Structures are given as C-alpha cells and as structure tokens.
Amino acid sequence: MKNLKRRLRIIKYTCLPLVGILLIGLVVIFAKPLWRHFVTYPKYQKQVEAFALRKKECPDVTGLKIYRGVLHLHSYWSHDSKGTIYDLVSAAKLRNINFMFLTDHPHGDRDTFPRGYRGIYDGVLVEPGSEKQGFDAWPLKDSTIVDWKVDKDTVARNLVKNGGMVFYAHTEEPHNWSNEWFQGMEIYNFHSNVLEKTSTLPILTDFLINGYKYRAWAYRGIFDRQTKILARWDSLNTHRKIVGFSAVDEHENVNFRARYLKDGRVQWMGVNTKPMGVMKVSFWNRWMFHEPDQSGWIFRWMLVNTYETSFNNSVNYVFADSLTVPNISHHLILGHHFTAFKFLADATGFCYFGEGKDGKMLGMMGDSIRLADIGKLKAISPFPGRFTLIRDGKTVEVTAGDGFQYAFEKSLTKGAYRLEVEVKPGDEWQPWIYTNPIYLY
C-alpha cells in the first residue's frame, strides 16, 4: 500500500508540472490568434465594411472596360493541386473575377497546348499556361509544344517570338534579369510572403483559429511590402519596360480532404494533395462525411489557402476592349493594368494616366508619353487614399490628405513614374494599389 501511494505521489508531482507547462505553452501559442478572433479581426471587418460606403463613381477616361483577373494559379493538371473547374469558377464568380490565367506545372519536358482547362466557363475566361524554370508562361495559341529541355532564355525567346507571353515568377529568387525576352514580373506573391517568415507556427495557429470566419485577415497578417522586389522592378524599368503584376499562386492544397473510392472505401488526402490512407466507412466515422460535392469530395477542411480567399486578395485590374485571350494578354503586355488588394476595397474605377497641356488624356499606365507633350500626371479613385508618386525607384511626392483624386503638376523629367495608393479603413494606412509606370521620354 505504501509503495502504491509513493508511486502515485511520484506520478502526481511529475505529471502536474508537465500539464502546467503544456497549458502555459498552449496559452502562449494561441493567445494572439484568439485575441485577433474576438477583438482585432472583428474590428477590422467592421472598419472595412464602413469604408466601403464611401465609394464614389469614377468617370471613364480611357474608353476601355476594366476586367478583374488572377494570374499564376494551379488546377488538377499540377501535381500539387486537385482544383477542378467547379472549384475555380465558383470562387471566381463569388469574387467577381472575370479571367484566370493558369500556370500548371508541366508533366514532362515537352509541354503540349492546349491542355487542362481552356475557354469561357459561366462567363469566366480561363487560359492555360505553365510555371517552370522560374517562368509564368502562356503560349496563347493552339497546337503549341514547349520544349523545356533547352536553356531558359531560349524557351522565353521561342515563346515570345511565337506570340506567347512570358513573365518571371517568384521574383525573390535569382533570375537572368538581362534576358531580353521576358516581358513582366511578379511584384507580389502570397507565397513569397510566407517564405520570408522565420516560422510557420504563428501562421498555422492563426489560420486554425481564424481560417473559417476571418481567413482574409489571416492572409493579410502575412503581408509584408515586397521592398526588394519593388526596388528591382523600378531598376529594371529604367532600362526597358517590364510590366508588374500580382500572383495569387493558389493551389488550394494546404488542407485535408476525403472522397469515395470505387469499392466504397474512403481515401484521405493531405497537404500538397498527397494520399494519407484509406479507411472503411463505419458507424464511428460516418458522421464526418457528407454527400459528394461537384468535385467529388465528401470531407473538406480548408486549413489555410482557398481559391475564394485568394481571388479577393491580390487582384489584377486590366483595361481592355473585350474579354478575350488576345485582348487581355495584349493589354497585360502593354502594362494597362494595376494590382489591388481587393478585400480592402474594390478598385474598379481607379485609373492613373497622363494628361496633355490641353487637358486631354495622352496615355495611361504602361504607356510612353513625350515629355514635351505632358501637362500633368493624374489619378482618380473610387475611394479616398494616400498617393505616393515614385520615379525610377525614388519617391517624388506623397499627398498628405485622403482625397479621391491626385494630380502632379510640378516640373516633370524623363523617367518611369508609377503610383502607389494606400487606404485607411481604420487607424492605419494600408497598401492598396500598385500601378504600372507611365514612361516619360
């Protein structure tokens, strides 16, 4: 009896401290996400909703239509995604996305187009492309074969000479920046932000607590202004036009899903769509499953990333004549577009342009304008914001107010002038828009 009591005391005094340490650890890990869930994120959400009421209609100064689109994203064709056309289009329709330019990983060194999804689905334009060797590449033609075995510069040259579009992906990584054939680069990529973090634990805990109700704010919590990438972009634009765009880089693959096999068993799939195991349906697990959705899944736990959230985060607003692949790609290459963090405020109506001395528009972002002809650089916005004009990487002017319009009428010199716009839904200014430059020569 004495031995038993002694053993129980040993267990008691050994386990209690361990339990205490575990509880303290859980409090430390989850305190911040819980505070955000009950205090910070609800406040932010109310501020954004109130800010949306300040929207003003903007006059049409270009004669072009504005199309919202996402570039650099993945579907079932990639080895690390299971996205179906239903997943993609339903998310696009929910977030008012007009076009998607896919960049699925090729299955080999000979990449044949068209493949995967292509066409217009329920009003959403979908065009296939590839992400490989540091490129976001779109051949834009039927019956195209891309030979990835040749050197990268040759791949880019062959694609562009045959009417394709080639941008650099993951621009935090090394590239041949002197390559004359690439036409643009990512100036923001959600995954680049993630890779900068020293630990993914705070990200995962935030999504565990806030991923269902406040996923957009959990995304924003990862955001850092890509200063090095923007500086490189500015530097490149002093030599030749390099258009900038935002990449959602969405795979919808940091999650757990399950589906029925032909024999009635259930297959589980985890992160990067890797199979985790197979089980039989029983009394003990039946409650977890629902009827198969349109993609065949009977269980979905979207832990971090979703198409729906990404399509409301960094969005490209393109000025174009029509919603067709030739027209959208043409205006993308021209730089007639800007990037906006749409969940803060829908930027439809915004425009950055150059005005002549006679008051008429001479050109817009992406265009080149003779210095002798320009009168002022202007911008109109559907929401009040703080405007920062940047010439060749150096800040020229920051407006102090939060107006709906901006005009720079001081002395202009040759250079690439781009505009950054911040909005203030709450207590702090938030980066909202990055435009392509206007080139004065």
C-alpha positions, -999 to +999 in steps of 0.1 A: +000+000+000+028+023+009+046+016-024+013+024-043+010+057-025+046+065-032+041+058-069+010+079-071+028+108-055+057+104-079+032+104-108+014+134-093+044+156-089+058+146-123+027+150-144+013+181-128+043+203-138+042+188-173+005+195-176+011+231-163+039+236-189+017+223-216-012+246-207+012+276-205+025+267-239-009+265-254-018+299-239+013+314-254+007+298-288-030+306-291-034+338-271-026+361-300-049+343-325-077+342-300-073+379-293-075+385-330-106+364-334-126+381-307-112+417-308-088+426-337-103+410-368-140+418-360-129+455-356-110+454-389-140+438-406-164+465-394-140+492-405-137+478-440-175+475-443-179+511-432-152+522-455-170+505-485-198+530-480-175+559-490-172+546-526-177+572-554-183+566-591-154+575-613-157+590-648-145+569-677-113+584-690-099+556-712-129+543-732-118+508-722-135+483-699-120+471-667-116+433-661-106+418-628-083+388-632-059+364-614-026+351-628-003+323-616-026+297-602-029+259-603-056+233-611-057+195-612-032+195-640-004+204-615+010+175-593+003+196-562-033+206-568-067+190-572-086+221-583-115+214-606-132+238-630-161+239-605-137+250-577-121+276-598-152+291-615-174+291-584-147+310-565-143+334-594-180+341-597-182+347-559-154+372-561-163+389-594-132+377-612-135+379-650-105+359-661-079+334-649-046+327-665-035+293-651+002+282-647+000+245-641+032+225-637+041+205-669+040+167-668+073+165-686+099+183-707+076+185-737+046+206-728+017+204-753-010+231-755-039+234-752-043+212-722-062+213-689-089+239-688-094+265-715-123+286-727-151+305-712-169+288-683-201+305-670-187+338-682-152+334-667-123+333-692-097+306-685-064+303-703-038+275-696-001+282-691+029+268-673+051+275-643+085+261-648+121+272-646+111+304-630+087+314-657+050+322-658+045+313-694+014+314-717+018+302-753-017+317-761-020+296-792-034+262-803-011+233-812+019+246-793+047+225-779+071+240-754+104+222-752+117+228-716+149+209-722+165+239-739+181+267-719+157+292-702+165+322-724+158+301-755+124+290-740+115+326-734+126+337-769+107+309-786+075+316-767+075+354-773+085+351-810+055+328-815+031+352-799+032+340-763+036+358-730+065+352-706+068+367-671+092+359-643+077+341-613+089+341-577+110+372-582+125+369-547+146+342-563+176+346-587+168+352-624+186+363-655+174+399-653+193+408-685+172+383-705+157+405-733+127+382-738+108+382-705+081+408-705+070+412-669+075+400-634+056+393-602+057+423-579+036+405-552+032+368-545+015+355-514+038+325-511+068+348-512+055+365-481+052+331-464+087+320-474+101+352-457+088+341-423+112+326-399+085+302-385+052+290-399+038+282-365+022+316-360+006+314-394-008+279-388-022+289-353-038+320-368-055+300-395-066+273-371-084+299-351-094+324-378-093+304-410-131+299-412-145+333-402-116+357-408-095+340-434-090+372-454-075+389-423-053+359-416-040+363-452-034+400-445-015+391-413+012+375-435+015+405-458+048+424-460+056+450-486+080+435-510+105+463-509+134+444-525+112+431-554+098+466-560+132+481-560+144+456-586+113+463-607+120+500-605+156+495-615+147+473-645+122+499-657+150+525-660+163+503-689+132+490-706+095+483-700+089+454-675+053+452-665+044+442-630+015+420-618+004+402-587+004+364-585-021+345-563+000+313-568-030+294-555-031+256-553-058+252-526-037+224-512-029+232-475-059+213-464-074+178-457-100+161-480-116+128-485-135+111-513-151+077-520-131+051-540-149+027-563-150+000-537-169+022-512-139+029-490-127+065-483-094+079-494-078+107-474-056+134-490-035+159-471-011+187-478+000+190-514-028+166-523-007+136-511-026+104-502-027+098-465-045+065-463-077+046-469-105+036-444-138+019-444-170+038-436-183+027-403-207+038-375-178+056-359-168+079-388-199+082-409-208+114-392-178+131-407-189+127-443-215+145-465-228+138-499-201+143-526-199+179-538-194+187-575-157+179-572-164+146-555-152+155-520-172+141-490-150+159-465-131+192-468-111+210-441-096+241-458-068+248-433-050+277-449-054+287-486-086+287-507-093+300-542-121+320-528-099+340-504-070+344-529-094+357-556-103+385-532-068+393-521-043+405-548-062+411-580-051+425-614-073+451-629-068+452-666-081+479-690-090+461-723-115+463-752-131+428-746-129+397-725-109+376-750-074+360-746-058+380-774-072+413-760-065+407-723-029+394-730-023+423-753-032+449-726-013+429-700+019+431-721+013+468-726+010+473-688-025+487-689-033+473-655-027+477-618-027+454-588-051+460-559-058+442-526-095+438-534-107+427-499-098+461-486-118+479-513-128+470-549-107+493-571-129+492-601-130+528-615-094+537-605-072+550-632-037+565-635-030+585-666-011+613-682-029+645-693-017+669-720-014+706-717-048+709-734-065+688-707-069+657-728-056+622-718-024+613-736-019+578-722-023+556-692-002+533-670+021+513-692+022+539-720+051+561-731+045+598-734+067+625-748+079+649-721+072+679-744+035+669-746+027+660-709+010+685-687+004+665-655+001+630-641-033+623-627-052+595-609-089+591-600-100+567-573-134+553-562-121+555-526-101+582-507-065+573-504-029+585-498-010+587-531+027+582-535+044+590-568+076+571-575+101+580-603+128+554-611+125+540-576+126+573-557+097+589-541+087+622-558+057+632-537+033+618-510+000+635-507-010+644-471-047+640-474-071+612-483-087+626-515-104+608-544-081+624-569-044+631-574-025+654-597+012+661-601+016+694-619+052+703-609+082+700-632+085+666-648+116+650-661+123+618-681+117+586-662+093+558-652+066+571-629+044+547-610+019+553-583+012+536-550-021+542-532-029+534-496-063+534-479-073+540-443-103+519-434-093+521-397-065+536-378-036+529-401-028+534-438-029+501-457-011+494-491-039+490-516-028+497-552+004+494-572+002+507-608+024+501-637+046+531-647+040+558-672+072+563-691+081+599-699+108+603-726 
